[in-house]
């Protein structure tokens, strides 16, 4: 009995690839300072959690900015963020949401 050309060995593929990701978010970037663009290879990161704002500004993909010092620490904000900038000694997490 032939296994066919499309059989994928379970030893070569993770459960996440075979079954899917069980959580709401699949990846994260920890921002601490400078500028992080959330475009190109970083496209899809949007939700953020502020631990320490450090004067960070979150630019939204459709325009406008949100100053992270106006956000409550530890709360998940589902935003379409295109860039984080201006932070010094900040700890802001942006997360890629599973579609």
C-alpha positions as CSV (number, residue, x, y, z in Angstrom):
1,X,0.0,0.0,0.0
2,X,1.5,3.3,-1.1
3,X,1.5,6.2,1.3
4,X,1.3,8.8,-1.5
5,X,3.3,11.9,-2.1
6,X,1.4,14.1,0.4
7,X,1.8,12.2,3.6
8,X,3.7,14.2,6.2
9,X,5.6,12.3,8.9
10,X,4.4,13.4,12.3
11,X,8.1,13.4,13.4
12,X,8.9,16.2,11.0
13,X,5.9,18.5,11.7
14,X,5.1,20.0,15.1
15,X,1.6,19.7,16.6
16,X,1.2,23.4,16.1
17,X,1.8,23.0,12.4
18,X,-0.5,19.9,12.1
19,X,-3.4,21.0,14.4
20,X,-3.0,24.7,14.8
21,X,-2.1,27.1,17.6
22,X,-4.5,26.7,20.6
23,X,-4.1,30.3,22.0
24,X,-5.2,33.7,20.8
25,X,-1.7,35.0,20.2
26,X,1.2,33.2,18.5
27,X,4.3,35.4,18.8
28,X,5.5,38.4,20.8
29,X,8.1,41.1,20.5
30,X,9.5,42.8,23.6
31,X,10.1,46.5,23.0
32,X,12.5,48.5,25.3
33,X,13.6,51.5,23.4
34,X,14.3,53.1,20.0
35,X,12.0,52.4,17.1
36,X,10.4,49.1,16.1
37,X,8.4,49.0,12.8
38,X,5.6,46.5,12.8
39,X,5.5,46.2,9.0
40,X,7.3,43.8,6.6
41,X,8.5,40.8,8.4
42,X,6.9,42.1,11.6
43,X,3.5,42.6,10.0
44,X,0.6,41.2,12.1
45,X,1.7,42.4,15.5
46,X,-1.0,44.6,17.0
47,X,-2.2,43.8,20.4
48,X,0.0,45.3,23.1
49,X,0.6,45.1,26.8
50,X,2.4,47.9,28.6
51,X,4.5,46.9,31.6
52,X,6.6,50.1,31.8
53,X,5.7,52.9,29.3
54,X,9.0,54.7,29.3
55,X,7.5,57.5,27.2
56,X,6.7,55.0,24.3
57,X,4.4,56.1,21.5
58,X,2.4,53.6,19.6
59,X,1.6,54.7,16.0
60,X,-1.6,53.2,14.6
61,X,-1.7,51.8,11.0
62,X,-4.6,54.0,9.9
63,X,-3.1,57.1,11.4
64,X,-2.7,58.7,14.9
65,X,-0.7,57.9,17.9
66,X,-1.3,56.6,21.4
67,X,1.0,57.5,24.2
68,X,1.6,54.4,26.3
69,X,1.7,56.4,29.5
70,X,-2.1,56.9,28.9
71,X,-2.6,53.2,29.0
72,X,-3.1,51.0,32.1
73,X,-0.3,48.5,32.8
74,X,-1.1,44.9,32.3
75,X,-4.1,45.3,30.1
76,X,-4.2,43.8,26.6
77,X,-5.1,46.5,24.0
78,X,-6.2,45.1,20.6
79,X,-4.9,47.8,18.3
80,X,-3.5,47.9,14.8
81,X,0.0,49.2,15.7
82,X,2.4,50.0,12.9
83,X,5.3,51.4,15.0
84,X,6.6,51.8,18.6
85,X,9.0,54.6,19.2
86,X,10.5,57.0,21.6
87,X,10.7,54.7,24.6
88,X,13.6,54.7,27.1
89,X,13.7,51.9,29.7
90,X,10.3,50.8,28.5
91,X,8.8,47.3,28.6
92,X,6.0,47.0,26.0
93,X,5.0,43.7,24.5
94,X,3.3,43.5,21.1
95,X,1.7,40.2,20.2
96,X,0.8,38.6,16.9
97,X,-2.8,37.5,16.9
98,X,-3.9,34.3,15.4
99,X,-6.3,35.0,12.5
